[in-house]
Amino acid sequence: MTQPVDQAQAEAAWSPALEEEGEIQHSLFGEILDWMLAPLLLLWPMSIAITYLVAKSIANQPFDHALEDSLTVLSQQVREVDGKLQQQLPGAARDILRADDVDSVYYQILGPQGRYVDGDRDLPRPQPEPDDEMDSAGAVRFRNATLHGTPIRVAYAYVNLEENSEHPPRLALVQMAETLEKRAKLANEIIKGVILPQFIILPVVLALVWFALSRGLLPLAELQERIRARRSDDLSPIPPKQVPEEITPLVSSLNEMLARLSQSIDMQKRFIADAAHQMKTPLAGMRMQSELALRQTDQNEIHRSLEQLAKSSEAATRLVNQLLALARAENQPQAGMAFAPLDLAELARNAVRDWVPASFNYRIDLGYEGPEAPVLIEGDPVMLRELLSNLIDNALRYTPIGGSVTVRVNEGAAPTLEVEDTGPGIPPAERVHVFERFYRILGSSAEGSGLGLAIVREIAQQHGAEVDILGNPRATNPKYPGSLFRLTFPARPAEPDEEEETPHYG
């Protein structure tokens, strides 16, 4: 039997659990913020690095063009006069080529076989591939180099001194170079122009993301407030139209849970009311008989009152035991998880043996039919023993004197357990209702609490068994068509290395 849970007790019981869970709980707002900002903060340094490389490439282009123009002018002034290589650029013009208020400018002219002609001797030579010089004659190329430990940008070209194409080419090397200060300065200016606005934009983006998340999660906060504002007994569903589409499945699941909880609470209230009503009758009888016995002086009357008191006490005890059995069946933790193989035939034989003395009191023939070989199923022997005891007890109470009750076990792919009696039977219209708590068939004179079959159904459901109520096919008296309760158990899965030994239950 499930007892109602007080709201304050429930909150007190949940508080430590919530505090403990709070140590590992994560904020949805924080999770979304992390997933949005983490890529942004990771990509920002990458963006700066890429911007720097692009800025350097952009800064190189205009200065490379200028360096190429200077190299072209210098190359055009290289001539060979009387077999001697000369450059015909005036000194003033060379000074103009070298004129630069930021960078240092260098040039170099080398004749065939690398003979020095003019310019800076220390300027490093390029490393052409074999047979590459003729193909590159006249083409301006660029490379990075180092002069006296300072990075420089070098433009170079080969000039063909042999005008007659029939003779082998004679190449002169002309190089112009400059340091990289202007380029670095321009690259830095470009980076400043691109990066500095990002330092202003990034906080704005963070603020906008924060604001957008706050606004986006506002419906969750509103839903939380609406739930908190509810009364403790308000289990009505939450209107799904008042929440965003993304959390509608969550609200639907919550509504389903509220519906199940409401149904469970209603069942608890109805069960408690019915149990209180059923307990009232034997307790009232016990009180009345005890008061009557106290007023009697005749020993026979006192004895009669005590007999009635004992009967009322027996009825109250039986009702309390059945209430406890039903509560135990309903609150069986993780039904099906602790099931073990058991012999249904042996369990039925032992149960019949225990009920034989009671059948003598009822003057009813109680018997057992079943195979001698084990009939294995998966189940809880204690709960199944309770189920079978309720079926036998119910059959004995409703079977008239001189009748018979038979417990039968049938083996097969789906084993069955049957309890057959020769009582008044159950009309087909009543068979659906007899499993309800405290339900009694109208006109029935047999004593009972109306809980036995409710216990049977609860235990059967936990074992995945189907319960059917049929008429007794072996009944011969039309006045007493009898009843046949049949439980069909699911087939037990075969195990490859199943042990031959069968568990026994006394």
HELIX and SHEET records of a PDB file:
HELIX    1   1 GLN A    7  GLY A   22  1                                  16    
HELIX    2   2 LEU A   28  GLN A   76  1                                  49    
HELIX    3   3 GLY A   91  ARG A   98  1                                   8    
HELIX    4   4 PRO A  112  GLY A  114  5                                   3    
HELIX    5   5 GLU A  181  GLY A  216  1                                  36    
HELIX    6   6 LEU A  218  ARG A  228  1                                  11    
HELIX    7   7 PRO A  240  GLN A  242  5                                   3    
HELIX    8   8 GLU A  245  ILE A  247  5                                   3    
HELIX    9   9 THR A  248  ARG A  295  1                                  48    
HELIX   10  10 GLN A  299  GLU A  330  1                                  32    
HELIX   11  11 LEU A  344  TYR A  362  1                                  19    
HELIX   12  12 PRO A  381  TYR A  398  1                                  18    
HELIX   13  13 PRO A  428  GLU A  430  5                                   3    
HELIX   14  14 GLY A  452  GLN A  462  1                                  11    
SHEET    1   A 2 VAL A  78  VAL A  81  0                                        
SHEET    2   A 2 LYS A  84  GLN A  87 -1                                        
SHEET    1   B 5 TYR A 116  GLY A 119  0                                        
SHEET    2   B 5 VAL A 105  LEU A 110 -1                                        
SHEET    3   B 5 LEU A 171  THR A 179 -1                                        
SHEET    4   B 5 THR A 150  ASN A 160 -1                                        
SHEET    5   B 5 ARG A 141  LEU A 147 -1                                        
SHEET    1   C 2 ALA A 340  ASP A 343  0                                        
SHEET    2   C 2 LEU A 376  GLY A 379 -1                                        
SHEET    1   D 5 ASP A 365  GLU A 369  0                                        
SHEET    2   D 5 SER A 404  ASN A 410  1                                        
SHEET    3   D 5 THR A 416  ASP A 421 -1                                        
SHEET    4   D 5 SER A 483  THR A 488 -1                                        
SHEET    5   D 5 GLU A 466  GLY A 471 -1                                        
END                                                                             
